[in-house]
Amino acid sequence: MFMQPGAVPALALGIFGLLIGSFANVVIYRVPAGRSVVNPPSACPACGGRVRARDNIPVLSWLWLRGRCRDCGAPISPRYPLVEALTGVVFAGVGLRFGLSWTALGEAALMAGLVALAFIDLDHMLLPKKVVYVTLGVVAAVLLAGAVSAGQWRRLGVALLSALVAWGVFFAINYLSPRALGFGDVRLALLIGFGLGWLGAAYALLGFVVASVLGSAVGLSLIAAGRAGRKTAVPFGTFLGAGAVLAALLGSPVVNWYLGLLHA
């Protein structure tokens, strides 16, 4: 543990999350198009004018520019500051929940990847394996360092087992009914199973349950409103990401209640 949970870790990680959210916007926009996330530098999609450093401050620059390009005045989507703010809030929640620790760094890396993947899936019904595997590699490296530094080999073992079980279940569903679940969701289940499994197998289970409930609720609502049919595809990766974030940050009371029932 580097620093106990509290306001300071929440503020530090929250600010860092704003910066990561800015990069997440680049990933969301460029990866589905097959473009590099490094070059060229950010530019206005309307006029091609390069974004200046002072105009690239998360959230604040969008507000200062009133949501418009400095050069041509073209509107800039409010989703850019939304993604930045969302990532900042999620990172702050990680700091408040886990302090500054290996666990916090690992969960923050997981959630940064999940934010990007959730919006990509929402836009394109796609979960790029490049983003999934890079996120998995970063999360695994951080949590392995945590296991080595604190001797938390059991937690690492639970994370690996949770990842394999989640991957196996999703693989079976995909194999039996590819239309019901894409293989991108299978890869994502591996990532979420590992990241949440570090907190405990119950957190991984809760994350998938919450995702299923959210997906079902939204799907049924769209059907009831006449905006979708029973065979309409939904971006399940978006709900998987949301379920994982909610389970990690807010799932402790539910997990403790469930474990209490098991030991009663």
Rosetta blueprint (number, residue, H / E / L):
1 M L
2 F L
3 M E
4 Q L
5 P L
6 G L
7 A H
8 V H
9 P H
10 A H
11 L H
12 A H
13 L H
14 G H
15 I H
16 F H
17 G H
18 L H
19 L H
20 I H
21 G H
22 S H
23 F H
24 A H
25 N H
26 V H
27 V H
28 I H
29 Y H
30 R H
31 V H
32 P H
33 A H
34 G L
35 R L
36 S L
37 V L
38 V L
39 N L
40 P L
41 P L
42 S L
43 A E
44 C L
45 P L
46 A L
47 C L
48 G L
49 G L
50 R E
51 V L
52 R L
53 A H
54 R H
55 D H
56 N L
57 I L
58 P L
59 V L
60 L H
61 S H
62 W H
63 L H
64 W H
65 L L
66 R L
67 G L
68 R E
69 C L
70 R L
71 D L
72 C L
73 G L
74 A L
75 P E
76 I L
77 S L
78 P L
79 R H
80 Y H
81 P H
82 L H
83 V H
84 E H
85 A H
86 L H
87 T H
88 G H
89 V H
90 V H
91 F H
92 A H
93 G H
94 V H
95 G H
96 L H
97 R H
98 F H
99 G L
100 L E
101 S L
102 W H
103 T H
104 A H
105 L H
106 G H
107 E H
108 A H
109 A H
110 L H
111 M H
112 A H
113 G H
114 L H
115 V H
116 A H
117 L H
118 A H
119 F H
120 I H
121 D H
122 L H
123 D H
124 H H
125 M L
126 L L
127 L L
128 P L
129 K H
130 K H
131 V H
132 V H
133 Y H
134 V H
135 T H
136 L H
137 G H
138 V H
139 V H
140 A H
141 A H
142 V H
143 L H
144 L H
145 A H
146 G H
147 A H
148 V H
149 S H
150 A H
151 G L
152 Q L
153 W H
154 R H
155 R H
156 L H
157 G H
158 V H
159 A H
160 L H
161 L H
162 S H
163 A H
164 L H
165 V H
166 A H
167 W H
168 G H
169 V H
170 F H
171 F H
172 A H
173 I H
174 N H
175 Y H
176 L H
177 S L
178 P L
179 R L
180 A L
181 L L
182 G L
183 F H
184 G H
185 D H
186 V H
187 R H
188 L H
189 A H
190 L H
191 L H
192 I H
193 G H
194 F H
195 G H
196 L H
197 G H
198 W L
199 L L
200 G L
201 A H
202 A H
203 Y H
204 A H
205 L H
206 L H
207 G H
208 F H
209 V H
210 V H
211 A H
212 S H
213 V H
214 L H
215 G H
216 S H
217 A H
218 V H
219 G H
220 L H
221 S H
222 L H
223 I H
224 A H
225 A L
226 G L
227 R L
228 A L
229 G L
230 R L
231 K L
232 T L
233 A L
234 V L
235 P L
236 F H
237 G H
238 T H
239 F H
240 L H
241 G H
242 A H
243 G H
244 A H
245 V H
246 L H
247 A H
248 A H
249 L H
250 L H
251 G L
252 S H
253 P H
254 V H
255 V H
256 N H
257 W H
258 Y H
259 L H
260 G H
261 L H
262 L H
263 H H
264 A L
